[in-house]
């Protein structure tokens, strides 16, 4: 029963916030313009602030390189397997890049981070460790996700002639990457000049508190906006692509990665929780936007985001319940 309650408390806040956004849009309390602006605020301001703060509050001296290397190798492995699968089994070129992107690119920023935050009691040692691991993983996972996404969609574009250099420049200008890089820079300065340690937090308290306040809006607002953007359209012609992609994204990938991580026996509860947040999350919201910009099937991309998000409410609950029952988190 304790494991059941633990899983419910971890998943329901996420599901309820998404449902709230969907409900408020249906009763027209949230407009399309508000959702568009809210999405931009999350993407350009709140989430970068959250990533920066989490990294800033961390320390390079505590990096578990085994965890980082495992996560990076796992992402690259899933990308490679996904590439082989779409080449062998997907005949429609416009859909290959979209499906490939969905296999490895999880909604780590919007779903993974709030999931990690909800797994343990607020400010408990386990919660602090989990968020620290998630922040450190984000230094490597977010740039890697974006880079591989560009490769995925570039390989199977419907039209040729897209300016790859411009696309790569846009990836480098990604606000999530910028927030991550700025946080890393502060950490490096801290290593080079020890007396600067936490000068932003200890000396420029007003600035630190402002960033902290903005960062706290990221997760709840992002989930409400995500719910408000849900559109259930006819998917008869896309079912044969959606169903296997959803199963692979939220069942096959996290089950395989977590099984290997547990069998290795080198990761404790907070580290397993951070891997759960990284790999069990649904397809990234930004994947549909990028698919449209790069001449891939953005309609399929949008449906994959919707259905992986909805179905992951169940799969994430089951993962948490099982892992908690077995004592792994």
N, C-alpha and C positions, 0 to 999 in steps of 0.2 A: 504493500500500500504506500509506503514511503517513496518508493521509486516512481509510482504512478503520480503521486502528488508533485514530486520533483519535476517530472516531465511536463505535467500540465502547467505548472507555474513558469516553466521555461518557454513553452510554445504559445500558450494562450495570449500573452501580451502582444506578441507579434501578429498573431492571427486576428485579434480583436482590433488592433490599430489599422490593419489592412481592410478589415470588414467595415470599420468606421468610415474610412475614406470612400469605399464603394457606396455605402449607404448615403453619406452626405452628398455625393455627386448625383445619386439617383433622385434625391429630393430637391436637387438644384441649389443646395446651400453652398456647394463648391462649383465654381464655373470652370470652363475649359481654360480661360485666361488665368485664373488663380492657380490651377494645377500646373500650367506651363511655367508660370512665374515661380511657384513653389519648387518645381523640379529644378529650375535654374539656380534658385537660392541654395538648395541642397547640394547641387553638383559643383557650383562655383564658390560657395562660401562655407556652408555648415560642415559638409563632409571633409573638405580639406582642413578645416580648423580642428575637427575631431581627430583626424589622422596625425596632424602636427602635434597636438597636445599629447596624445597617447605615446607618440615616439619621443617627444621632448621629456616626458615624465619617466621614460625608460632609460636604460644605461647600456652602452655597448659592452661594458665589462661583464654583463650578465647574459649575453647572447648565447643561446644553445645552438651551436653551429650544426649539430646533428639534426635538430628539428628543422632548421632552415634548409639544409641540404636535402633532407627527406622530402619536404614540401615542394621544393623546386624540381627535384627529380620526378616526383609524382605528377606534377603539372605537365612536364615535358613528355612523360610516358603516356599520359592520357591523350595529349595532343597527337602524338605519333600513332597511337592505336586508332584514334578518331579519324586521322587522315587516311589510314589504310582502309577503314570501314567505308568511308564515303566514296572513295575511289572504286571499291569493289561493288558496293550495293546501291549507290545513289546514281541514277541515270541523268537526272535533271541538273545541269551545270549551275543554274542560278540558286539551287538549294544546297549544293555541296558545302560551300563556305559557311552558310548559315548553320547547318547541322554540325559541322566541324567546330565552329566557334562555341556552340552550345555544349559540346561534350566536355570541354575543359574550363570554360570561363564562368565561374560561379558568381552569384550576386553577393560577393564577400563584403562590399562596402555597405549595402543597404540592409541585407539580411544577416550576413555572417557576424558582423560586429555587434548588432543588438542581440543576436542569439547568444554570443559569447558572454555579453554583459548580464544576461538573464539566467545563466546556468548556475550561478552560486549566489549566496547571500551578499548583498551590497557591502563593499568594503571589507569582506572577509579575505583572509590570506589567499584562498583559492581563486576568488574573483579577481583580486589584484594581479596575481600571477598569470591568470588566463588572459586578461586584457593586455598585459605586458607582452605575452607571447604573440597574441593576435596583432599587436602594433608592430612588433619586430618582423613578423611574417609579411605584413603588408608592405614593408620596405622593398621586398623582393617580388611578392606575388602580383601586386597591382601593376608595376611596370611590365612584368612578364606577361600578364593577361592581355594588356593592351598591345604589346608588340606581337604576340602570337595571333591576336584578333586581326591585326592588319595583314599579317601573312596569310591567314585563313581566307579572308575575303578577297585579297588580291589574287590568290591562286585561281579562283573560280569566278571572276567577274564576268558579267554578261557582255559588257562592252569593254573594248580595249582602250588604251590611251589615258587612263587615269594617272595623274601626276603622283607617283609614289613618294617622291621627295616631299611634296606638299602634305601628303597624308601622314608621313612619318613626323613632319614638323608639328602637325596638329596633335599627334600622340604625345610628343614631348611637351606640348603646351597644355596637356590634360591637367585640370585643376587637382585631381587626386594625386597625380604624380608630383606636381609642384608642392602640394602640402607635405607629401612624404619626403621629398628631397630637402625641403627647408628644415624639417624635423631632423633629418640625418645630419645636415650641416651644423645645427645647434649642438647635436651630440658630439660631432667631431671636434668642434671648438672647445667643448667641455673637456675632451681628452687632451687636447693640445695645451689648453690654458686652464688647469684645474681650478684656479681661483674664480673662474667665470661660472663654474658649476651650474647653479640654477639661478643665475642673475635675473632672468625674466620673472621667475616665480617669487624670488626673495626680495628683489630690489624694485622691479617694475610691477608691483602687485596689481595695480589698476589695469595694466595691459593683459596680464596673465588671467585675471578674473573675467575680463571681457571676452577673451578667446575661449575660456572655459564655458562661459554662458552661451556663446554662440554654438560651441560644439555640442552642448546638451540638447539643442534643438534638432540636431541632424537625424538621429535615428527615428524619433516619433514622427517628425514631419515627413521624412522620406517614405515611411511605411504608409502614412495616410495618403500621400500623393500617389504612391504606387497603387493603392486600392482604388482611388478615384479615377485612375487611368485605365482600369480594367474594361475591356470591351469584349463581350462574348458574341462572336460572329459565327456564321455557318462554317464548319471546318470539314465537311464531308470530303472535299477534294484534297485535304491536307492530312487526313487522319493517318495515312500510311507513313507519313513523315513524323508527325507529332508524337504518336504513341511510342515508337521505339526510341526516339530522342529523349522523351520524358523519362522513360524507364532507365535508359543509360545514364542520364544526367543525375537523377536523384536516388537511384537504387544501386546500380552496378558500380558506378565510380566510388561513392562514399563507402559502400560495403567492402569493396576490394581494398581501398586505401587504409581504412580503419583496421581491417583484419590483419593486413601486413604490419601496420604500426604496432598493434597489440602483440602480435607474434614476435616481433623484434625484442620486446621486453625492456626497452630503454626509455620509454616515455611515461611520465606520471599523469595523474588525472588532469591537471590544467593543460598539459601539452596535448593530450588526447582530445580535450575539449576544444582547443584551438584548431586542431586538424578537422574536427567535426564541423566547426564554423566555416572553415575554408572549403571543404569538399561536399558537405551535405546541403549547402545553400542552392537555391534554384538558379536558372540562367540569368545572367546580368541584364538589367533593364537597358543599359546603354547599348547592348548588342543589336537591338532592333534599329536604333538611330543610326549606328555605324553601318548596318547592312544596307539601309536606304541610300546613304551617302556614297557607298561604294558599289552601287549597281548590282546588289544581290536581292534575294527575295525577302523584302522587309516585312511582308504580311506574314509569312511563315515564321520569321524571327519574332514578331510580336506575339503570335499565338504560342510559341514555345515558352516565351517569358511568362505569359498568363498561366498556362497549364502546369509548368514546373513549379511556379509559385504556389498555386492552389494545392497541388498534390503533395508538395514538400511539407505542408502543415502536418500531414499524416506521417510521412516518412521520418521527418525530424523528430516528431514525438516518439515514434517507435525506436529510433536510434538512441535517444536520450534514455528512454525507459529501460532498454536492454543494457546499455552501458552502465547505467546507475545500478541496476539489479545485480550485475556481475561485478560491481565494485571498481570499474575502470575510470569512473568520474565521480 
